[in-house]
């Protein structure tokens, strides 16, 4: 069941639909990304979002300004203990400047009452910076 919740959450985040995103998060949800990551820097936003409204705004309004289209999150593997789900995933998209973005992520989701309560994301920040700001080798 918890893997289904996360699959639904990934689809909601990629949809940029505020109602779908809101439906998978607790009211007091948190999203933590590495400080100084390329996405937060490019969008001039925080790496630590607190509350459903902030997370919904990020995925529905802010992220589409950078990831112009084709956002895809493809799980490579997952592990769950019931209330915590760890997912390795390949994330790709076309950036607003036309460049391709592709990076490997590890997400740790904490669930509460069948919803995402906390998400911690781990990513190769140097690779992200190269793709968003410079040479995308």
Backbone as JSON Lines, residues from 0, in Angstrom:
{"i":0,"aa":"X","n":[0.81,-1.2,0.0],"ca":[0.0,0.0,0.0],"c":[0.85,1.26,0.0]}
{"i":1,"aa":"X","n":[1.94,1.3,0.81],"ca":[2.74,2.52,0.88],"c":[3.44,2.81,-0.45]}
{"i":2,"aa":"X","n":[3.8,1.77,-1.22],"ca":[4.4,2.01,-2.53],"c":[3.38,2.61,-3.49]}
{"i":3,"aa":"X","n":[2.13,2.22,-3.38],"ca":[1.07,2.8,-4.2],"c":[0.88,4.27,-3.86]}
{"i":4,"aa":"X","n":[0.95,4.61,-2.58],"ca":[0.83,6.01,-2.15],"c":[1.94,6.84,-2.79]}
{"i":5,"aa":"X","n":[3.16,6.32,-2.8],"ca":[4.29,7.06,-3.37],"c":[4.17,7.15,-4.88]}
{"i":6,"aa":"X","n":[3.72,6.09,-5.54],"ca":[3.51,6.16,-6.98],"c":[2.48,7.23,-7.31]}
{"i":7,"aa":"X","n":[1.38,7.27,-6.56],"ca":[0.37,8.3,-6.76],"c":[0.95,9.7,-6.52]}
{"i":8,"aa":"X","n":[1.8,9.81,-5.5],"ca":[2.42,11.11,-5.19],"c":[3.32,11.57,-6.34]}
{"i":9,"aa":"X","n":[4.16,10.68,-6.87],"ca":[5.02,11.05,-7.99],"c":[4.2,11.52,-9.19]}
{"i":10,"aa":"X","n":[3.12,10.82,-9.48],"ca":[2.26,11.22,-10.59],"c":[1.62,12.59,-10.32]}
{"i":11,"aa":"X","n":[1.22,12.83,-9.09],"ca":[0.63,14.12,-8.74],"c":[1.65,15.24,-8.89]}
{"i":12,"aa":"X","n":[2.88,15.04,-8.37],"ca":[3.91,16.08,-8.46],"c":[4.22,16.4,-9.92]}
{"i":13,"aa":"X","n":[4.31,15.39,-10.77],"ca":[4.64,15.59,-12.18],"c":[3.49,16.25,-12.93]}
{"i":14,"aa":"X","n":[2.26,16.13,-12.43],"ca":[1.1,16.67,-13.12],"c":[1.02,18.19,-13.05]}
{"i":15,"aa":"X","n":[1.63,18.79,-12.03],"ca":[1.54,20.23,-11.76],"c":[0.1,20.66,-11.46]}
{"i":16,"aa":"X","n":[-0.76,19.72,-11.13],"ca":[-2.16,20.01,-10.8],"c":[-2.26,20.24,-9.29]}
{"i":17,"aa":"X","n":[-2.58,21.46,-8.88],"ca":[-2.61,21.77,-7.45],"c":[-3.52,20.87,-6.63]}
{"i":18,"aa":"X","n":[-4.67,20.51,-7.15],"ca":[-5.6,19.65,-6.41],"c":[-5.03,18.25,-6.22]}
{"i":19,"aa":"X","n":[-4.43,17.7,-7.28],"ca":[-3.83,16.36,-7.18],"c":[-2.66,16.35,-6.2]}
{"i":20,"aa":"X","n":[-1.84,17.4,-6.26],"ca":[-0.68,17.48,-5.36],"c":[-1.16,17.61,-3.92]}
{"i":21,"aa":"X","n":[-2.1,18.5,-3.69],"ca":[-2.63,18.72,-2.35],"c":[-3.18,17.44,-1.74]}
{"i":22,"aa":"X","n":[-3.81,16.62,-2.58],"ca":[-4.47,15.4,-2.11],"c":[-3.51,14.34,-1.58]}
{"i":23,"aa":"X","n":[-2.21,14.45,-1.86],"ca":[-1.27,13.42,-1.41],"c":[-0.41,13.87,-0.22]}
{"i":24,"aa":"X","n":[-0.65,15.09,0.27],"ca":[0.17,15.67,1.34],"c":[-0.62,15.92,2.61]}
{"i":25,"aa":"X","n":[0.04,15.75,3.76],"ca":[-0.59,16.19,5.01],"c":[-0.55,17.72,5.05]}
{"i":26,"aa":"X","n":[-1.41,18.29,5.85],"ca":[-1.45,19.77,5.96],"c":[-0.1,20.33,6.4]}
{"i":27,"aa":"X","n":[0.59,19.64,7.3],"ca":[1.87,20.11,7.84],"c":[3.07,19.42,7.21]}
{"i":28,"aa":"X","n":[2.94,18.99,5.97],"ca":[4.01,18.28,5.27],"c":[5.26,19.15,5.16]}
{"i":29,"aa":"X","n":[6.39,18.48,5.04],"ca":[7.67,19.16,4.83],"c":[8.39,18.5,3.65]}
{"i":30,"aa":"X","n":[9.16,19.32,2.92],"ca":[10.0,18.81,1.83],"c":[11.38,19.41,2.02]}
{"i":31,"aa":"X","n":[12.37,18.54,2.19],"ca":[13.75,18.98,2.42],"c":[14.64,18.52,1.27]}
{"i":32,"aa":"X","n":[15.3,19.48,0.64],"ca":[16.25,19.22,-0.44],"c":[17.63,19.68,0.02]}
{"i":33,"aa":"X","n":[18.69,19.27,-0.67],"ca":[20.01,19.73,-0.28],"c":[20.11,21.26,-0.4]}
{"i":34,"aa":"X","n":[20.68,21.92,0.59],"ca":[20.87,23.37,0.5],"c":[21.71,23.72,-0.73]}
{"i":35,"aa":"X","n":[21.34,24.8,-1.41],"ca":[22.1,25.25,-2.57],"c":[21.92,24.42,-3.82]}
{"i":36,"aa":"X","n":[20.91,23.54,-3.84],"ca":[20.71,22.72,-5.04],"c":[20.3,23.61,-6.22]}
{"i":37,"aa":"X","n":[20.6,23.16,-7.42],"ca":[20.41,23.98,-8.63],"c":[18.98,24.44,-8.83]}
{"i":38,"aa":"X","n":[18.02,23.59,-8.51],"ca":[16.61,23.96,-8.72],"c":[16.22,25.1,-7.79]}
{"i":39,"aa":"X","n":[16.57,24.99,-6.52],"ca":[16.25,26.05,-5.56],"c":[16.97,27.35,-5.93]}
{"i":40,"aa":"X","n":[18.23,27.24,-6.35],"ca":[18.99,28.44,-6.73],"c":[18.38,29.09,-7.96]}
{"i":41,"aa":"X","n":[18.1,28.29,-9.0],"ca":[17.55,28.84,-10.24],"c":[16.2,29.5,-10.04]}
{"i":42,"aa":"X","n":[15.38,28.92,-9.17],"ca":[14.04,29.45,-8.93],"c":[14.01,30.47,-7.79]}
{"i":43,"aa":"X","n":[15.17,30.67,-7.15],"ca":[15.27,31.58,-6.01],"c":[14.23,31.24,-4.95]}
{"i":44,"aa":"X","n":[14.21,29.96,-4.6],"ca":[13.28,29.46,-3.61],"c":[14.05,28.7,-2.53]}
{"i":45,"aa":"X","n":[13.37,28.31,-1.51],"ca":[14.0,27.61,-0.4],"c":[14.22,26.14,-0.72]}
{"i":46,"aa":"X","n":[15.15,25.54,0.0],"ca":[15.38,24.1,-0.13],"c":[14.57,23.33,0.92]}
{"i":47,"aa":"X","n":[13.87,24.04,1.81],"ca":[13.1,23.41,2.87],"c":[11.7,24.03,2.89]}
{"i":48,"aa":"X","n":[10.77,23.33,2.29],"ca":[9.39,23.81,2.25],"c":[8.61,23.23,3.42]}
{"i":49,"aa":"X","n":[7.83,24.07,4.05],"ca":[7.04,23.65,5.2],"c":[5.57,23.96,4.91]}
{"i":50,"aa":"X","n":[4.75,22.93,5.0],"ca":[3.31,23.09,4.81],"c":[2.85,22.7,3.42]}
{"i":51,"aa":"X","n":[1.64,22.14,3.37],"ca":[1.05,21.69,2.11],"c":[1.02,22.81,1.08]}
{"i":52,"aa":"X","n":[0.6,24.01,1.49],"ca":[0.46,25.12,0.53],"c":[1.79,25.45,-0.14]}
{"i":53,"aa":"X","n":[2.88,25.47,0.63],"ca":[4.19,25.79,0.06],"c":[4.64,24.72,-0.93]}
{"i":54,"aa":"X","n":[4.41,23.46,-0.6],"ca":[4.83,22.36,-1.48],"c":[3.98,22.36,-2.75]}
{"i":55,"aa":"X","n":[2.68,22.56,-2.61],"ca":[1.79,22.63,-3.77],"c":[2.23,23.77,-4.69]}
{"i":56,"aa":"X","n":[2.48,24.94,-4.12],"ca":[2.9,26.1,-4.92],"c":[4.19,25.76,-5.69]}
{"i":57,"aa":"X","n":[5.14,25.11,-5.01],"ca":[6.4,24.77,-5.67],"c":[6.16,23.87,-6.88]}
{"i":58,"aa":"X","n":[5.45,22.76,-6.69],"ca":[5.25,21.8,-7.78],"c":[4.29,22.3,-8.86]}
{"i":59,"aa":"X","n":[3.31,23.11,-8.49],"ca":[2.31,23.56,-9.46],"c":[2.72,24.85,-10.18]}
{"i":60,"aa":"X","n":[3.47,25.72,-9.51],"ca":[3.77,27.03,-10.1],"c":[5.26,27.27,-10.35]}
{"i":61,"aa":"X","n":[6.1,26.92,-9.39],"ca":[7.52,27.25,-9.51],"c":[8.3,26.27,-10.36]}
{"i":62,"aa":"X","n":[8.18,24.97,-10.09],"ca":[8.95,23.99,-10.83],"c":[8.69,24.04,-12.34]}
{"i":63,"aa":"X","n":[7.44,24.25,-12.8],"ca":[7.21,24.32,-14.25],"c":[7.92,25.5,-14.93]}
{"i":64,"aa":"X","n":[8.34,26.51,-14.17],"ca":[9.11,27.61,-14.76],"c":[10.51,27.12,-15.18]}
{"i":65,"aa":"X","n":[11.03,26.11,-14.5],"ca":[12.36,25.58,-14.82],"c":[12.25,24.31,-15.66]}
{"i":66,"aa":"X","n":[11.41,23.38,-15.23],"ca":[11.17,22.14,-15.97],"c":[9.97,22.39,-16.88]}
{"i":67,"aa":"X","n":[10.26,22.89,-18.08],"ca":[9.21,23.39,-18.97],"c":[8.24,22.3,-19.42]}
{"i":68,"aa":"X","n":[8.75,21.1,-19.69],"ca":[7.85,20.0,-20.05],"c":[8.59,18.67,-19.97]}
{"i":69,"aa":"X","n":[7.8,17.63,-19.99],"ca":[8.35,16.29,-20.02],"c":[8.9,15.79,-18.69]}
{"i":70,"aa":"X","n":[8.43,16.36,-17.57],"ca":[8.93,15.9,-16.28],"c":[8.57,14.43,-16.1]}
{"i":71,"aa":"X","n":[9.6,13.63,-15.84],"ca":[9.41,12.2,-15.66],"c":[10.19,11.75,-14.43]}
{"i":72,"aa":"X","n":[9.54,10.97,-13.59],"ca":[10.19,10.37,-12.43],"c":[10.01,8.86,-12.57]}
{"i":73,"aa":"X","n":[11.11,8.17,-12.8],"ca":[11.05,6.73,-13.03],"c":[11.74,6.03,-11.86]}
{"i":74,"aa":"X","n":[10.95,5.39,-11.0],"ca":[11.55,4.66,-9.88],"c":[12.48,3.56,-10.37]}
{"i":75,"aa":"X","n":[13.64,3.45,-9.72],"ca":[14.62,2.42,-10.04],"c":[14.63,1.32,-8.99]}
{"i":76,"aa":"X","n":[14.05,1.6,-7.85],"ca":[13.99,0.64,-6.76],"c":[13.35,1.3,-5.56]}
{"i":77,"aa":"X","n":[12.75,0.5,-4.7],"ca":[12.07,1.06,-3.53],"c":[12.14,0.07,-2.37]}
{"i":78,"aa":"X","n":[12.09,0.63,-1.18],"ca":[12.05,-0.17,0.04],"c":[11.09,0.52,1.0]}
{"i":79,"aa":"X","n":[10.3,-0.26,1.69],"ca":[9.38,0.32,2.66],"c":[9.34,-0.5,3.93]}
{"i":80,"aa":"X","n":[9.15,0.19,5.03],"ca":[8.9,-0.49,6.3],"c":[7.48,-0.2,6.76]}
{"i":81,"aa":"X","n":[6.67,0.34,5.86],"ca":[5.27,0.64,6.16],"c":[5.01,2.13,6.24]}
{"i":82,"aa":"X","n":[5.68,2.83,7.13],"ca":[5.47,4.27,7.28],"c":[6.59,5.1,6.66]}
{"i":83,"aa":"X","n":[7.65,4.45,6.22],"ca":[8.76,5.14,5.57],"c":[9.06,4.4,4.26]}
{"i":84,"aa":"X","n":[9.21,5.17,3.18],"ca":[9.48,4.59,1.87],"c":[10.71,5.28,1.3]}
{"i":85,"aa":"X","n":[11.69,4.48,0.89],"ca":[12.89,4.99,0.25],"c":[12.83,4.59,-1.22]}
{"i":86,"aa":"X","n":[13.01,5.57,-2.09],"ca":[12.89,5.34,-3.52],"c":[14.1,5.91,-4.24]}
{"i":87,"aa":"X","n":[14.76,5.08,-5.04],"ca":[15.76,5.57,-5.98],"c":[15.01,5.85,-7.28]}
{"i":88,"aa":"X","n":[15.29,7.01,-7.89],"ca":[14.55,7.37,-9.1],"c":[15.41,8.17,-10.06]}
{"i":89,"aa":"X","n":[15.12,8.0,-11.33],"ca":[15.73,8.81,-12.38],"c":[14.74,9.91,-12.74]}
{"i":90,"aa":"X","n":[15.18,11.15,-12.62],"ca":[14.32,12.3,-12.9],"c":[14.84,12.97,-14.16]}
{"i":91,"aa":"X","n":[13.93,13.24,-15.09],"ca":[14.32,13.94,-16.32],"c":[13.24,14.92,-16.72]}
{"i":92,"aa":"X","n":[13.65,15.91,-17.51],"ca":[12.73,16.93,-18.0],"c":[13.45,17.75,-19.05]}
{"i":93,"aa":"X","n":[12.7,18.54,-19.78],"ca":[13.28,19.55,-20.65],"c":[13.23,20.86,-19.9]}
{"i":94,"aa":"X","n":[14.39,21.51,-19.78],"ca":[14.47,22.78,-19.07],"c":[13.89,23.91,-19.91]}
{"i":95,"aa":"X","n":[13.55,25.0,-19.28],"ca":[12.98,26.16,-19.98],"c":[13.93,26.68,-21.06]}
{"i":96,"aa":"X","n":[15.24,26.49,-20.89],"ca":[16.21,26.94,-21.9],"c":[16.39,25.94,-23.03]}
{"i":97,"aa":"X","n":[15.63,24.84,-22.99],"ca":[15.69,23.81,-24.03],"c":[16.65,22.68,-23.73]}
{"i":98,"aa":"X","n":[17.5,22.83,-22.73],"ca":[18.44,21.77,-22.37],"c":[17.72,20.62,-21.69]}
{"i":99,"aa":"X","n":[18.36,19.46,-21.75],"ca":[17.81,18.27,-21.11],"c":[18.34,18.18,-19.68]}
{"i":100,"aa":"X","n":[17.48,17.81,-18.75],"ca":[17.86,17.57,-17.36],"c":[17.66,16.1,-17.08]}
{"i":101,"aa":"X","n":[18.67,15.47,-16.5],"ca":[18.56,14.07,-16.1],"c":[19.48,13.87,-14.89]}
{"i":102,"aa":"X","n":[18.91,13.42,-13.8],"ca":[19.7,13.21,-12.6],"c":[19.08,12.07,-11.8]}
{"i":103,"aa":"X","n":[19.92,11.43,-11.01],"ca":[19.47,10.34,-10.15],"c":[19.2,10.89,-8.76]}
{"i":104,"aa":"X","n":[18.11,10.48,-8.18],"ca":[17.68,10.94,-6.87],"c":[17.44,9.76,-5.94]}
{"i":105,"aa":"X","n":[17.5,10.05,-4.66],"ca":[17.01,9.14,-3.63],"c":[16.06,9.95,-2.77]}
{"i":106,"aa":"X","n":[14.85,9.48,-2.64],"ca":[13.83,10.14,-1.83],"c":[13.5,9.26,-0.63]}
{"i":107,"aa":"X","n":[13.38,9.88,0.52],"ca":[12.91,9.18,1.71],"c":[11.61,9.87,2.11]}
{"i":108,"aa":"X","n":[10.52,9.13,2.02],"ca":[9.2,9.65,2.35],"c":[8.74,9.07,3.68]}
{"i":109,"aa":"X","n":[8.23,9.93,4.53],"ca":[7.58,9.49,5.77],"c":[6.09,9.71,5.57]}
{"i":110,"aa":"X","n":[5.32,8.68,5.83],"ca":[3.88,8.72,5.62],"c":[3.15,8.86,6.94]}
{"i":111,"aa":"X","n":[1.99,9.5,6.86],"ca":[1.1,9.58,8.02],"c":[-0.33,9.55,7.49]}
{"i":112,"aa":"X","n":[-1.11,8.62,8.0],"ca":[-2.51,8.49,7.59],"c":[-2.67,8.36,6.07]}
{"i":113,"aa":"X","n":[-1.74,7.64,5.43],"ca":[-1.83,7.4,4.0],"c":[-1.41,8.57,3.12]}
{"i":114,"aa":"X","n":[-0.78,9.59,3.73],"ca":[-0.34,10.77,2.99],"c":[1.14,11.02,3.23]}
{"i":115,"aa":"X","n":[1.76,11.77,2.33],"ca":[3.16,12.15,2.51],"c":[3.22,13.23,3.59]}
{"i":116,"aa":"X","n":[3.97,12.94,4.63],"ca":[4.15,13.89,5.73],"c":[5.49,14.6,5.64]}
{"i":117,"aa":"X","n":[6.52,13.87,5.23],"ca":[7.84,14.48,5.1],"c":[8.57,13.8,3.95]}
{"i":118,"aa":"X","n":[9.25,14.61,3.16],"ca":[10.08,14.08,2.07],"c":[11.47,14.67,2.2]}
{"i":119,"aa":"X","n":[12.46,13.79,2.13],"ca":[13.84,14.23,2.07],"c":[14.4,13.74,0.75]}
{"i":120,"aa":"X","n":[15.01,14.65,0.02],"ca":[15.54,14.3,-1.29],"c":[17.06,14.42,-1.28]}
{"i":121,"aa":"X","n":[17.7,13.45,-1.91],"ca":[19.16,13.43,-2.04],"c":[19.46,13.34,-3.53]}
{"i":122,"aa":"X","n":[20.41,14.18,-3.99],"ca":[20.68,14.27,-5.42],"c":[22.12,14.73,-5.62]}
{"i":123,"aa":"X","n":[22.67,14.42,-6.79],"ca":[23.99,14.9,-7.16],"c":[23.86,16.38,-7.5]}
{"i":124,"aa":"X","n":[24.17,17.24,-6.53],"ca":[23.97,18.69,-6.72],"c":[24.93,19.27,-7.75]}
{"i":125,"aa":"X","n":[26.15,18.77,-7.84],"ca":[27.1,19.29,-8.83],"c":[26.6,18.99,-10.24]}
{"i":126,"aa":"X","n":[26.11,17.8,-10.45],"ca":[25.57,17.44,-11.77],"c":[24.36,18.32,-12.09]}
{"i":127,"aa":"X","n":[23.49,18.54,-11.12],"ca":[22.34,19.41,-11.33],"c":[22.75,20.82,-11.72]}
{"i":128,"aa":"X","n":[23.76,21.36,-11.05],"ca":[24.25,22.7,-11.39],"c":[24.79,22.75,-12.82]}
{"i":129,"aa":"X","n":[25.52,21.73,-13.23],"ca":[26.05,21.71,-14.6],"c":[24.92,21.74,-15.62]}
{"i":130,"aa":"X","n":[23.85,20.99,-15.37],"ca":[22.76,20.93,-16.34],"c":[21.93,22.21,-16.34]}
{"i":131,"aa":"X","n":[21.7,22.79,-15.17],"ca":[20.85,23.97,-15.1],"c":[21.6,25.24,-15.47]}
{"i":132,"aa":"X","n":[22.88,25.34,-15.09],"ca":[23.6,26.59,-15.25],"c":[24.74,26.55,-16.27]}
{"i":133,"aa":"X","n":[25.13,25.36,-16.72],"ca":[26.3,25.34,-17.59],"c":[26.4,24.08,-18.41]}
{"i":134,"aa":"X","n":[27.61,23.59,-18.54],"ca":[27.9,22.43,-19.36],"c":[27.12,21.21,-18.85]}
{"i":135,"aa":"X","n":[26.26,20.65,-19.69],"ca":[25.39,19.53,-19.29],"c":[25.94,18.2,-19.74]}
{"i":136,"aa":"X","n":[27.2,17.95,-19.52],"ca":[27.81,16.69,-19.93],"c":[27.25,15.51,-19.21]}
